[in-house]
């Protein structure tokens, strides 16, 4: 089942602004980070299956975790910019920013 998911992710063509209102270049960078993390996670699984040294495995897990965090932060950052750029009422802006703050903190 994991293989089907991996194939679906890597089979996608060059991303455009698939995320509504996001800068296509930022979407490309986020997708690249996620693909890098995906490769690192695949490597961690292989390392565990091969019985590699614990220190090496933890180093790779840490690298994958950081890549995922950075992708999440980039997504939230784009959403914050989009939210602030929209002409919303003050109440809507506050609600959107509160929701984005919860998303941001969920990454911590």
Buried (B, 14 or more C-beta within 10 A) or exposed (E): EEEEEBEEEEEEEEBEEEBEEBEEEBBBBBBEBBBBBBBBBEBBEEBEEEEBEEEEBEEBBEBBEEBBBBBBBBBBEBBBBBBEEEEBEEEEBEEBBEEBEEBBEEEE
